[in-house]
């Protein structure tokens, strides 16, 4: 017997499913890049670079698998979060800590909750995709740096700046979603 949900689950939109599929593909690409690096790189590879981009320490290929594993964690977290979004909201609503979203959501009829929850999680999926792609690019750059024994000094700063911009865009999109929710509520109130 299935548990009764107070929030009726609904599937993601086509766009949301595409984001999820691309996140999964990115995880596969992260591991394919690791396998490729493990086969192409010599037995001893640079493992640390100084601020000028020159190697300061060398070691074995185990670091390749550590990088692939650590870079897979965030995309897999996003996939799990999106997959079990309704379960998380039912059992652990405080975990997601979205007080403004839930205040607006509770003003809608319950049959519309799944639509707005999915819209929120589609934004999270888009964020997860961009972060996953960023991790893939960083991983490939790390492996390339290991091969040529040099890493661009600007790489770390560029990555941080890009992720900060990405978070800014995400928060702007959250504000747009909240405004869209308010407009929908106002429209439904005028019509009734």
N, C-alpha and C positions, 0 to 999 in steps of 0.2 A: 504494500500500500504506500502510495506517495504522500509525502508531507504536503500540507496545505500551505500555500504561499500567500502572504498578505500583499506582496507585490507580484502580480502575474508576469512571469518571464516572457520575453519576446526576443526573437532573433535580431541581430544587428542588421543594419541596412547593407546594401551591396557595397557601398563605399567602406563601411566598417569592416566587413568581411575581407575586402581587398587589403586593408591596412594589416589585419591579423595575418593574412596569408603572406604578405611581404615581410612581416616581422619573422615569421617562421622560416622563410627563404633566407633571410639575413643570418639567422642562426646557422643554417646549413652552410652558407657561404663562409662564415667565420671558421667553421671546422674544416671546410675544404681548403681555405687559405692556410690553415695550420698544417694540414697534411702535405700540402704542396711545399711549404717552407721546410718541413721536416725532411722531405726527400731531396730538396735542392741545396740547402745550406750545409756547410761543412760541419764536422763533429764538434768543433770549438767555435763558438760564435760570441759576438759582443753582447753583453747583458746590461751594461750601464754606460751612459754617455754623459760627458760633462756639458757645461753651458755653451760651449763652442761647438758641440755636436760630435766630439771625438770620443771613441770608446775609452773607458777607464777600467773596465773589468771584463773578463771572458769566462765562459762556462759551457756546459753541455746543452743539448737540445731540450732538456726537460722544461726549460723556460717557455718554449713554444706551447706546450700543453697547458702550462699554468696561465699563459695569456689567453689562450682560446677558452679555457674554462671560466676565467674571471670575466671575459668579455661576453660570454653567453648568459651570465646570471641576470643581467638587467633585461635583455629581451625576453628571456623565459619568465621573469617576474611579470612583465607586462602581459604576456600571453596568459599566464595563470590568473592574473587580476581580471582580465577581460572575460576569460572563460567562466569564472565563478563569480561574476559581478553580482548576480542576484542573491546567491548564497551569502556572500560577504555582507551585502546590505541587510539581509534578514538577520543574520547571526551577530555581526560585528559592525553595526552602523557607525560607531564611534571610531573604528579603525580608519575609515576614509575621511573623517573630520571635514565634512562639507556643510557647516551649519547654514550658510546663506542658501545653498542649493536646496537643502531639505526644507527650509522655511518656504521657499517658493513652490517646491514640489508638492507640499501638503495642501496647497491652495487649489490644486488640480483634482479632478475626479480620479479615483484610483485606477480606472481603466486607461488613463493617459500617462500614468507614472512610468511604465516600461519604455514608452517612447522617449521621454525626457532623460531617463537613466541611460538609455542607449546612446542618446546624443552626447551626453557627458562622457561616456566610455569610448565613443568614437573619437572624441578629442584626445583622450588618453592614448588611444591606439595610434593616432597620428603622431603624438609626441613620442610614443614608444618606437614607432618606425624611424623617425628622424634620429633619435638617440642610437638605435640599433645600427643604422647606416653610418653614423658618425663613428661608432665603435669599430665597425668593419673597416672603414677608411684608416682609422688610427692603427688597427692591427696590421693591415697591409703595409702601411708606412713603417711600422716597427720592424716587420720582417724584411722589408726592402733596406732599411737602415742597417740591419744585421748583415745583409749581404754585401753592402758597399762600405760598411764600417764607418758610416757618417749619418748623422740625423740633423735635419735643419733646426737651427736654434729657435726659430719662430714657431715651431710646431706646437709646443705646449701652450703658448700664449694664444695662438690662433684657435686651438681647440676650446680653451676656456671661454674666449670671447664668443665663439660660435654657440656654445651651449648656453651662455647667458642670454644671447639674442633669442635663441630657441625658446628658452623659458619665458622671456618677455612676450613673444608671439603667442605662446600657450596661454598666458594670463589674459592677454587681450582677447583671445578667442573665448575664454571662460566668461569674460565680461559681456561679450556679444551674445553668448548663449543665455546668460541671465537676463539681458535686455529682451531677447526674443521670447523668453518665458513670460516676462512681465507684459509684453505686447500681446501675446496670445491670451493671457488672463484677462487683460483689459478688453480685448475684442470679444471674448466669450461672455463677459459681463454686460457689454453693450447689447449683444444679441439676445440675451435672455431677459 
